[in-house]
Amino acid sequence: MTTFPRLAAFALLAGLVAGCSSAGWGDYVAAGETQKPAPILTVEQLSAKVGCKPKMQVEASDLRTGYCKTKAGQFFVNTFASEKLKDEWMDRAPEYNPHLVGPQWTVLGPLEVLEQLKEPLSGDLHLMDHRVSQTPTPPK
């Protein structure tokens, strides 16, 4: 079980990494594809979906992080100014920490907590490889 100080230290480190990253190309869609953009939610909106009022840890233009504690457990909600910044942050995140991932957001916490948050947040669970969802896709 990950302790709160360890999660807090990781969130702070993530904020520093994101703060040192340079913004660039932004989001893109492959040629010929049409994609309806998902609504971009704030830390507060994501937290409210699971019954939490977040305690803000990082308030930056490119990254916001809030700490939540619910019946499900403790976790951090991160939102990013762009999908590119989220991807850069995830590339630097330690691979032993599972993440719940959505458009321009991640939730970091213990696996058993993320499994409970997955449905209400409509996120994809990333366990080891942060670029590959571990959430099974339903058959078509």
Disulfide bonds with the S-S distance in Angstrom:
Cys52-Cys68 2.20
